[in-house]
Amino acid sequence: MSKIPSTYLIGGAVAVAVAMAMAVGLYLGVAKNGIPPEGLGLAWLRKIKKKKAVRVYMDGCFDMMHYGHCNALRQARALGDQLVVGVVSDAEIIANKGPPVTPLHERMIMVKAVKWVDEVICNAPYAITEDFMKKLFDEYNIDYIIHGDDPCVLPDGTDAYALAKKAGRYKQIKRTEGISSTDIVGRMLLCVRERSVSDTHNHSSLQRQFSHGHGQKFEDGGSGTRISHFLPTSRRIVQFSNGKGPGPDAHIVYIDGAFDLFHAGHVEILRVARELGDFLLVGIHNDQTVSAKTGVHRPIMNLHERSLSVLACRFVDEVIIGAPWEVSKDMITTFNISLVVHGTVAESNDFQKEKDNPYAVPISMGIFKVLESPLDITTTSIIRRIVANHEAYQKRNEKRAASERRYYEDKTFVSGD
């Protein structure tokens, strides 16, 4: 075995030491000046000093969660690397706005299911207090607090985000036009028009309050759904879409329905369905089909609105907008569907008694399965909550309706998407 001269060893050690010193110097230079030295590769820089994730916080009641809420969360997530969402407690909502339609545990299910949400804080305060803001910065490592361009005023008339703005840690996003929880309540009350003359007069009064001054209009097509102010665009659908299809050997699960007033019951059955395969395809029936099956005043939300709500769910991979009522052999072949499922809780489960069973083909193929629904919630049961407690919601929405009117009267263009 040949010997290596000691001078080489000494020289090599010196060379290594010099190289290490240069690397440390380069690192310190970057750390000190924030500017990479000439000739230093960006990939190598990332390995030396990993970039800190920007964490943003957004809070809300998220009552009767809709695609407007989801779009706000999508925009907030785009302002950082991780989105932490605070869900306001029932007690705080009652104190500041009136009784919520959906209780905290349902609202938590909804927010956690939104695909742009990374973390959720339960029982968040309605207003950003000094103590809570410190907790956000110190314990949750929040960099910025986010809210929409619509004002959030406390009962005493002060801005709920004044402290965050003063601290220079506030960022604003654009409100999603054409939708609000106030508006949805008004649409739901239309479902009770077939009452006595006195009842009809009473509910008409409520409808005017909930419609935030835009007037009531109905589609001529016969579905009876109030025309939405939402203007669907191809860009919005792309923003909500996953943008990728199933793999060549994917086990594709298909589930269909109206998914009207997208609620916690929908989320949970979609979660169970997704666990049965690699890719969840959701068929959303058009307005005419829903109206024919559930009544002339349904759906509450139109097809495009319902599609966005479903697309925002993290358990959903793709949707068919305006899916056929019957699942045909051609449809199963076209989408390479491996399994068709249906929940035990639905607006109607009489499909197996019908002469034309919409699932006759997948049943005959042995690829149909009924899933136990985790929650006993339907669109009808949500509507009943409003109707049963309409006086409380009337008081709650009187101020909200006035605020909505002021927003649209004073509205100016805000950049963003």
Disulfide bonds with the S-S distance in Angstrom:
none
